Protein backbone atom coordinates (compact mmCIF):
# COMPACT_ATOMS: atom_id res chain seq x y z
CA UNK A 1 0.00 0.00 0.00
CA UNK A 2 1.30 3.48 -0.86
CA UNK A 3 2.34 6.08 1.69
CA UNK A 4 -0.59 8.23 0.58
CA UNK A 5 -2.95 5.51 1.79
CA UNK A 6 -1.13 5.01 5.09
CA UNK A 7 -0.74 8.54 6.48
CA UNK A 8 -3.67 10.22 8.23
CA UNK A 9 -3.82 13.81 9.42
CA UNK A 10 -6.01 13.97 12.53
CA UNK A 11 -7.51 17.26 13.75
CA UNK A 12 -8.93 17.27 17.29
CA UNK A 13 -11.89 19.50 18.27
CA UNK A 14 -11.25 22.06 15.54
CA UNK A 15 -13.26 25.18 16.37
CA UNK A 16 -12.85 27.15 13.11
CA UNK A 17 -13.97 25.30 9.96
CA UNK A 18 -11.61 27.44 7.89
CA UNK A 19 -8.70 25.59 9.44
CA UNK A 20 -10.20 22.28 8.30
CA UNK A 21 -10.43 23.55 4.74
CA UNK A 22 -6.93 25.05 4.79
CA UNK A 23 -5.49 21.82 6.19
CA UNK A 24 -7.21 19.84 3.44
CA UNK A 25 -5.65 22.16 0.85
CA UNK A 26 -2.20 21.75 2.44
CA UNK A 27 -2.60 17.97 2.34
CA UNK A 28 -3.62 18.07 -1.33
CA UNK A 29 -0.58 20.22 -2.14
CA UNK A 30 1.70 17.67 -0.47
CA UNK A 31 0.20 14.45 -1.82
CA UNK A 32 -1.78 13.30 1.23
CA UNK A 33 -5.54 12.80 1.34
CA UNK A 34 -6.65 10.96 4.50
CA UNK A 35 -8.19 13.51 6.89
CA UNK A 36 -9.77 12.49 10.20
CA UNK A 37 -11.79 14.95 12.30
CA UNK A 38 -12.38 14.34 16.00
CA UNK A 39 -15.52 16.15 17.20
CA UNK A 40 -15.18 19.25 14.98
CA UNK A 41 -17.30 22.17 16.18
CA UNK A 42 -18.69 22.80 12.69
CA UNK A 43 -18.51 20.31 9.84
CA UNK A 44 -19.59 20.14 7.03
CA UNK A 45 -19.13 23.85 6.49
CA UNK A 46 -19.22 26.29 3.61
CA UNK A 47 -16.28 28.09 5.19
CA UNK A 48 -14.23 24.88 5.06
CA UNK A 49 -15.21 24.41 1.42
CA UNK A 50 -14.15 27.97 0.61
CA UNK A 51 -10.72 27.49 2.20
CA UNK A 52 -10.16 24.07 0.63
CA UNK A 53 -10.01 25.39 -2.95
CA UNK A 54 -9.29 22.31 -5.14
CA UNK A 55 -9.18 19.89 -2.21
CA UNK A 56 -12.92 19.29 -1.94
CA UNK A 57 -12.39 15.56 -2.42
CA UNK A 58 -10.42 15.45 0.83
CA UNK A 59 -13.25 17.17 2.70
CA UNK A 60 -15.87 14.91 1.15
CA UNK A 61 -13.91 11.79 2.14
CA UNK A 62 -12.95 13.06 5.61
CA UNK A 63 -13.72 10.64 8.41
CA UNK A 64 -15.50 12.13 11.45
CA UNK A 65 -15.15 10.31 14.78
CA UNK A 66 -16.12 10.99 18.39
CA UNK A 67 -12.80 10.29 20.13
CA UNK A 68 -9.09 10.35 19.44
CA UNK A 69 -8.88 6.72 20.52
CA UNK A 70 -11.27 5.81 17.71
CA UNK A 71 -9.24 7.81 15.21
CA UNK A 72 -6.05 5.97 16.16
CA UNK A 73 -7.36 2.42 16.52
CA UNK A 74 -5.41 0.98 13.58
CA UNK A 75 -2.38 3.28 13.72
CA UNK A 76 0.97 1.87 14.79
CA UNK A 77 2.91 5.12 14.72
CA UNK A 78 1.27 8.21 16.23
CA UNK A 79 2.99 11.60 16.35
CA UNK A 80 1.29 14.51 18.10
CA UNK A 81 2.06 18.18 17.59
CA UNK A 82 2.95 19.87 20.87
CA UNK A 83 3.88 23.52 21.31
CA UNK A 84 4.92 23.35 24.94
CA UNK A 85 6.82 21.10 27.32
CA UNK A 86 4.86 18.88 29.71
CA UNK A 87 5.33 17.80 33.32
CA UNK A 88 6.56 14.41 32.07
CA UNK A 89 9.00 14.74 29.14
CA UNK A 90 8.02 12.69 26.08
CA UNK A 91 10.22 11.64 23.13
CA UNK A 92 10.40 14.85 21.09
CA UNK A 93 11.12 15.25 17.39
CA UNK A 94 11.68 18.22 15.15
CA UNK A 95 9.69 18.32 11.87
CA UNK A 96 12.45 16.73 9.82
CA UNK A 97 12.92 13.86 12.28
CA UNK A 98 9.15 13.36 12.35
CA UNK A 99 9.02 13.11 8.55
CA UNK A 100 11.89 10.63 8.48
CA UNK A 101 10.02 8.34 10.87
CA UNK A 102 6.86 8.61 8.78
CA UNK A 103 8.80 7.81 5.60
CA UNK A 104 10.43 4.78 7.24
CA UNK A 105 7.26 3.29 8.71
CA UNK A 106 4.34 4.26 6.46
CA UNK A 107 5.14 1.59 3.84
CA UNK A 108 4.51 -1.06 6.51
CA UNK A 109 1.58 0.20 8.59
CA UNK A 110 -0.82 3.12 9.20
CA UNK A 111 0.60 6.25 10.82
CA UNK A 112 -1.11 9.36 12.14
CA UNK A 113 -0.11 12.99 12.56
CA UNK A 114 -2.31 14.55 15.26
CA UNK A 115 -2.94 18.27 15.74
CA UNK A 116 -5.03 19.74 18.54
CA UNK A 117 -7.28 22.68 19.26
CA UNK A 118 -6.55 26.17 17.99
CA UNK A 119 -6.47 27.69 21.48
CA UNK A 120 -4.86 24.97 23.59
CA UNK A 121 -3.51 22.19 21.38
CA UNK A 122 -3.64 18.60 22.57
CA UNK A 123 -4.25 17.92 26.24
CA UNK A 124 -2.04 15.65 28.34
CA UNK A 125 -4.28 12.60 27.94
CA UNK A 126 -4.27 12.97 24.15
CA UNK A 127 -0.52 13.49 24.01
CA UNK A 128 -0.09 10.28 25.98
CA UNK A 129 -1.72 8.39 23.09
CA UNK A 130 1.22 9.43 20.89
CA UNK A 131 4.52 7.60 20.53
CA UNK A 132 6.34 10.85 19.79
CA UNK A 133 5.71 14.58 19.97
CA UNK A 134 6.78 16.99 17.26
CA UNK A 135 7.52 20.65 17.90
CA UNK A 136 7.98 23.27 15.18
CA UNK A 137 10.83 25.68 16.01
CA UNK A 138 9.63 29.28 16.02
CA UNK A 139 10.81 32.71 17.08
CA UNK A 140 10.86 32.76 20.90
CA UNK A 141 8.94 36.04 21.09
CA UNK A 142 5.96 34.64 19.19
CA UNK A 143 5.71 30.88 19.17
CA UNK A 144 1.96 30.51 18.54
CA UNK A 145 1.25 28.95 15.13
CA UNK A 146 -2.09 28.90 13.34
CA UNK A 147 -3.40 25.32 13.17
CA UNK A 148 -3.47 25.14 9.37
CA UNK A 149 -0.03 26.78 9.16
CA UNK A 150 1.37 24.13 11.51
CA UNK A 151 -0.26 21.42 9.42
CA UNK A 152 1.33 22.84 6.26
CA UNK A 153 4.81 22.82 7.80
CA UNK A 154 4.47 19.21 8.93
CA UNK A 155 2.90 17.76 5.78
CA UNK A 156 5.52 19.62 3.70
CA UNK A 157 8.25 17.83 5.66
CA UNK A 158 6.49 14.51 5.07
CA UNK A 159 6.31 15.29 1.35
CA UNK A 160 10.04 16.08 1.24
CA UNK A 161 10.91 12.85 3.03
CA UNK A 162 8.54 10.54 1.15
CA UNK A 163 8.13 11.72 -2.41
CA UNK A 164 10.32 12.54 -5.37
CA UNK A 165 9.76 15.54 -7.61
CA UNK A 166 7.53 13.35 -9.79
CA UNK A 167 5.38 12.39 -6.83
CA UNK A 168 6.73 8.84 -6.68
CA UNK A 169 7.39 7.19 -3.36
CA UNK A 170 11.04 7.30 -2.37
CA UNK A 171 11.52 4.66 0.31
CA UNK A 172 14.28 4.95 2.88
CA UNK A 173 16.40 1.94 3.75
CA UNK A 174 15.32 0.14 6.89
CA UNK A 175 15.48 -3.23 8.52
CA UNK A 176 12.09 -4.94 8.58
CA UNK A 177 10.80 -6.11 11.96
CA UNK A 178 9.72 -9.74 12.30
CA UNK A 179 6.30 -8.98 13.80
CA UNK A 180 3.65 -6.29 13.14
CA UNK A 181 3.64 -3.44 15.65
CA UNK A 182 0.64 -3.09 17.96
CA UNK A 183 -2.19 -0.79 16.95
CA UNK A 184 -3.57 2.01 19.08
CA UNK A 185 -6.58 -0.14 19.95
CA UNK A 186 -4.37 -3.02 21.12
CA UNK A 187 -2.30 -0.66 23.25
CA UNK A 188 -5.40 0.84 24.85
CA UNK A 189 -6.66 -2.61 25.87
CA UNK A 190 -3.22 -3.40 27.27
CA UNK A 191 -3.10 -0.23 29.39
CA UNK A 192 -6.54 -0.99 30.80
CA UNK A 193 -5.44 -4.57 31.61
CA UNK A 194 -2.17 -3.36 33.14
CA UNK A 195 -3.90 -0.82 35.36
CA UNK A 196 -6.44 -3.41 36.50
CA UNK A 197 -3.68 -5.82 37.54
CA UNK A 198 -1.59 -3.13 39.26
CA UNK A 199 -4.64 -2.15 41.30
CA UNK A 200 -5.30 -5.80 42.17
CA UNK A 201 -1.78 -6.29 43.55
CA UNK A 202 -1.95 -2.97 45.48
CA UNK A 203 0.82 -1.44 43.38
CA UNK A 204 -1.37 1.32 41.98
CA UNK A 205 -3.87 3.49 43.84
CA UNK A 206 -6.29 5.16 41.37
CA UNK A 207 -7.20 7.72 44.03
CA UNK A 208 -3.53 8.73 44.34
CA UNK A 209 -2.08 7.89 40.92
CA UNK A 210 1.10 10.02 41.06
CA UNK A 211 1.37 9.97 37.25
CA UNK A 212 2.03 6.22 37.29
CA UNK A 213 -0.12 5.35 34.28
CA UNK A 214 1.21 8.32 32.32
CA UNK A 215 4.74 7.06 32.91
CA UNK A 216 3.78 3.51 31.96
CA UNK A 217 2.26 4.82 28.73
CA UNK A 218 5.45 6.74 28.00
CA UNK A 219 7.57 3.66 28.71
CA UNK A 220 5.69 1.27 26.47
CA UNK A 221 5.07 3.92 23.81
CA UNK A 222 8.82 4.50 23.58
CA UNK A 223 9.48 0.76 23.24
CA UNK A 224 6.96 0.33 20.38
CA UNK A 225 5.63 -3.14 21.29
CA UNK A 226 4.96 -5.67 18.54
CA UNK A 227 2.04 -8.12 18.52
CA UNK A 228 4.07 -11.11 19.74
CA UNK A 229 5.46 -9.09 22.64
CA UNK A 230 1.95 -7.91 23.42
CA UNK A 231 0.72 -11.51 23.57
CA UNK A 232 3.47 -12.27 26.07
CA UNK A 233 2.68 -9.24 28.23
CA UNK A 234 -1.06 -9.87 28.20
CA UNK A 235 -0.38 -13.53 29.04
CA UNK A 236 1.69 -12.51 32.06
CA UNK A 237 -1.04 -10.17 33.26
CA UNK A 238 -3.72 -12.84 32.79
CA UNK A 239 -1.60 -15.37 34.71
CA UNK A 240 -1.23 -12.90 37.59
CA UNK A 241 -5.02 -12.47 37.69
CA UNK A 242 -5.50 -16.24 37.72
CA UNK A 243 -3.01 -16.69 40.57
CA UNK A 244 -4.73 -13.96 42.58
CA UNK A 245 -8.08 -15.62 42.00
CA UNK A 246 -6.73 -19.01 43.20
CA UNK A 247 -5.30 -17.47 46.36
CA UNK A 248 -8.55 -15.76 47.14
CA UNK A 249 -10.34 -19.13 46.95
CA UNK A 250 -7.86 -20.94 49.27
C-alpha positions as CSV (number, residue, x, y, z in Angstrom):
1,X,0.0,0.0,0.0
2,X,1.3,3.5,-0.9
3,X,2.3,6.1,1.7
4,X,-0.6,8.2,0.6
5,X,-2.9,5.5,1.8
6,X,-1.1,5.0,5.1
7,X,-0.7,8.5,6.5
8,X,-3.7,10.2,8.2
9,X,-3.8,13.8,9.4
10,X,-6.0,14.0,12.5
11,X,-7.5,17.3,13.8
12,X,-8.9,17.3,17.3
13,X,-11.9,19.5,18.3
14,X,-11.2,22.1,15.5
15,X,-13.3,25.2,16.4
16,X,-12.9,27.1,13.1
17,X,-14.0,25.3,10.0
18,X,-11.6,27.4,7.9
19,X,-8.7,25.6,9.4
20,X,-10.2,22.3,8.3
21,X,-10.4,23.6,4.7
22,X,-6.9,25.1,4.8
23,X,-5.5,21.8,6.2
24,X,-7.2,19.8,3.4
25,X,-5.6,22.2,0.9
26,X,-2.2,21.7,2.4
27,X,-2.6,18.0,2.3
28,X,-3.6,18.1,-1.3
29,X,-0.6,20.2,-2.1
30,X,1.7,17.7,-0.5
31,X,0.2,14.5,-1.8
32,X,-1.8,13.3,1.2
33,X,-5.5,12.8,1.3
34,X,-6.7,11.0,4.5
35,X,-8.2,13.5,6.9
36,X,-9.8,12.5,10.2
37,X,-11.8,14.9,12.3
38,X,-12.4,14.3,16.0
39,X,-15.5,16.2,17.2
40,X,-15.2,19.3,15.0
41,X,-17.3,22.2,16.2
42,X,-18.7,22.8,12.7
43,X,-18.5,20.3,9.8
44,X,-19.6,20.1,7.0
45,X,-19.1,23.8,6.5
46,X,-19.2,26.3,3.6
47,X,-16.3,28.1,5.2
48,X,-14.2,24.9,5.1
49,X,-15.2,24.4,1.4
50,X,-14.1,28.0,0.6
51,X,-10.7,27.5,2.2
52,X,-10.2,24.1,0.6
53,X,-10.0,25.4,-3.0
54,X,-9.3,22.3,-5.1
55,X,-9.2,19.9,-2.2
56,X,-12.9,19.3,-1.9
57,X,-12.4,15.6,-2.4
58,X,-10.4,15.4,0.8
59,X,-13.3,17.2,2.7
60,X,-15.9,14.9,1.2
61,X,-13.9,11.8,2.1
62,X,-13.0,13.1,5.6
63,X,-13.7,10.6,8.4
64,X,-15.5,12.1,11.4
65,X,-15.2,10.3,14.8
66,X,-16.1,11.0,18.4
67,X,-12.8,10.3,20.1
68,X,-9.1,10.4,19.4
69,X,-8.9,6.7,20.5
70,X,-11.3,5.8,17.7
71,X,-9.2,7.8,15.2
72,X,-6.1,6.0,16.2
73,X,-7.4,2.4,16.5
74,X,-5.4,1.0,13.6
75,X,-2.4,3.3,13.7
76,X,1.0,1.9,14.8
77,X,2.9,5.1,14.7
78,X,1.3,8.2,16.2
79,X,3.0,11.6,16.3
80,X,1.3,14.5,18.1
81,X,2.1,18.2,17.6
82,X,3.0,19.9,20.9
83,X,3.9,23.5,21.3
84,X,4.9,23.3,24.9
85,X,6.8,21.1,27.3
86,X,4.9,18.9,29.7
87,X,5.3,17.8,33.3
88,X,6.6,14.4,32.1
89,X,9.0,14.7,29.1
90,X,8.0,12.7,26.1
91,X,10.2,11.6,23.1
92,X,10.4,14.8,21.1
93,X,11.1,15.2,17.4
94,X,11.7,18.2,15.2
95,X,9.7,18.3,11.9
96,X,12.5,16.7,9.8
97,X,12.9,13.9,12.3
98,X,9.2,13.4,12.3
99,X,9.0,13.1,8.6
100,X,11.9,10.6,8.5
101,X,10.0,8.3,10.9
102,X,6.9,8.6,8.8
103,X,8.8,7.8,5.6
104,X,10.4,4.8,7.2
105,X,7.3,3.3,8.7
106,X,4.3,4.3,6.5
107,X,5.1,1.6,3.8
108,X,4.5,-1.1,6.5
109,X,1.6,0.2,8.6
110,X,-0.8,3.1,9.2
111,X,0.6,6.2,10.8
112,X,-1.1,9.4,12.1
113,X,-0.1,13.0,12.6
114,X,-2.3,14.5,15.3
115,X,-2.9,18.3,15.7
116,X,-5.0,19.7,18.5
117,X,-7.3,22.7,19.3
118,X,-6.6,26.2,18.0
119,X,-6.5,27.7,21.5
120,X,-4.9,25.0,23.6
121,X,-3.5,22.2,21.4
122,X,-3.6,18.6,22.6
123,X,-4.3,17.9,26.2
124,X,-2.0,15.6,28.3
125,X,-4.3,12.6,27.9
126,X,-4.3,13.0,24.2
127,X,-0.5,13.5,24.0
128,X,-0.1,10.3,26.0
129,X,-1.7,8.4,23.1
130,X,1.2,9.4,20.9
131,X,4.5,7.6,20.5
132,X,6.3,10.8,19.8
133,X,5.7,14.6,20.0
134,X,6.8,17.0,17.3
135,X,7.5,20.6,17.9
136,X,8.0,23.3,15.2
137,X,10.8,25.7,16.0
138,X,9.6,29.3,16.0
139,X,10.8,32.7,17.1
140,X,10.9,32.8,20.9
141,X,8.9,36.0,21.1
142,X,6.0,34.6,19.2
143,X,5.7,30.9,19.2
144,X,2.0,30.5,18.5
145,X,1.2,29.0,15.1
146,X,-2.1,28.9,13.3
147,X,-3.4,25.3,13.2
148,X,-3.5,25.1,9.4
149,X,0.0,26.8,9.2
150,X,1.4,24.1,11.5
151,X,-0.3,21.4,9.4
152,X,1.3,22.8,6.3
153,X,4.8,22.8,7.8
154,X,4.5,19.2,8.9
155,X,2.9,17.8,5.8
156,X,5.5,19.6,3.7
157,X,8.3,17.8,5.7
158,X,6.5,14.5,5.1
159,X,6.3,15.3,1.4
160,X,10.0,16.1,1.2
161,X,10.9,12.9,3.0
162,X,8.5,10.5,1.2
163,X,8.1,11.7,-2.4
164,X,10.3,12.5,-5.4
165,X,9.8,15.5,-7.6
166,X,7.5,13.4,-9.8
167,X,5.4,12.4,-6.8
168,X,6.7,8.8,-6.7
169,X,7.4,7.2,-3.4
170,X,11.0,7.3,-2.4
171,X,11.5,4.7,0.3
172,X,14.3,4.9,2.9
173,X,16.4,1.9,3.7
174,X,15.3,0.1,6.9
175,X,15.5,-3.2,8.5
176,X,12.1,-4.9,8.6
177,X,10.8,-6.1,12.0
178,X,9.7,-9.7,12.3
179,X,6.3,-9.0,13.8
180,X,3.7,-6.3,13.1
181,X,3.6,-3.4,15.6
182,X,0.6,-3.1,18.0
183,X,-2.2,-0.8,17.0
184,X,-3.6,2.0,19.1
185,X,-6.6,-0.1,20.0
186,X,-4.4,-3.0,21.1
187,X,-2.3,-0.7,23.3
188,X,-5.4,0.8,24.9
189,X,-6.7,-2.6,25.9
190,X,-3.2,-3.4,27.3
191,X,-3.1,-0.2,29.4
192,X,-6.5,-1.0,30.8
193,X,-5.4,-4.6,31.6
194,X,-2.2,-3.4,33.1
195,X,-3.9,-0.8,35.4
196,X,-6.4,-3.4,36.5
197,X,-3.7,-5.8,37.5
198,X,-1.6,-3.1,39.3
199,X,-4.6,-2.1,41.3
200,X,-5.3,-5.8,42.2
201,X,-1.8,-6.3,43.5
202,X,-2.0,-3.0,45.5
203,X,0.8,-1.4,43.4
204,X,-1.4,1.3,42.0
205,X,-3.9,3.5,43.8
206,X,-6.3,5.2,41.4
207,X,-7.2,7.7,44.0
208,X,-3.5,8.7,44.3
209,X,-2.1,7.9,40.9
210,X,1.1,10.0,41.1
211,X,1.4,10.0,37.3
212,X,2.0,6.2,37.3
213,X,-0.1,5.4,34.3
214,X,1.2,8.3,32.3
215,X,4.7,7.1,32.9
216,X,3.8,3.5,32.0
217,X,2.3,4.8,28.7
218,X,5.4,6.7,28.0
219,X,7.6,3.7,28.7
220,X,5.7,1.3,26.5
221,X,5.1,3.9,23.8
222,X,8.8,4.5,23.6
223,X,9.5,0.8,23.2
224,X,7.0,0.3,20.4
225,X,5.6,-3.1,21.3
226,X,5.0,-5.7,18.5
227,X,2.0,-8.1,18.5
228,X,4.1,-11.1,19.7
229,X,5.5,-9.1,22.6
230,X,1.9,-7.9,23.4
231,X,0.7,-11.5,23.6
232,X,3.5,-12.3,26.1
233,X,2.7,-9.2,28.2
234,X,-1.1,-9.9,28.2
235,X,-0.4,-13.5,29.0
236,X,1.7,-12.5,32.1
237,X,-1.0,-10.2,33.3
238,X,-3.7,-12.8,32.8
239,X,-1.6,-15.4,34.7
240,X,-1.2,-12.9,37.6
241,X,-5.0,-12.5,37.7
242,X,-5.5,-16.2,37.7
243,X,-3.0,-16.7,40.6
244,X,-4.7,-14.0,42.6
245,X,-8.1,-15.6,42.0
246,X,-6.7,-19.0,43.2
247,X,-5.3,-17.5,46.4
248,X,-8.6,-15.8,47.1
249,X,-10.3,-19.1,47.0
250,X,-7.9,-20.9,49.3
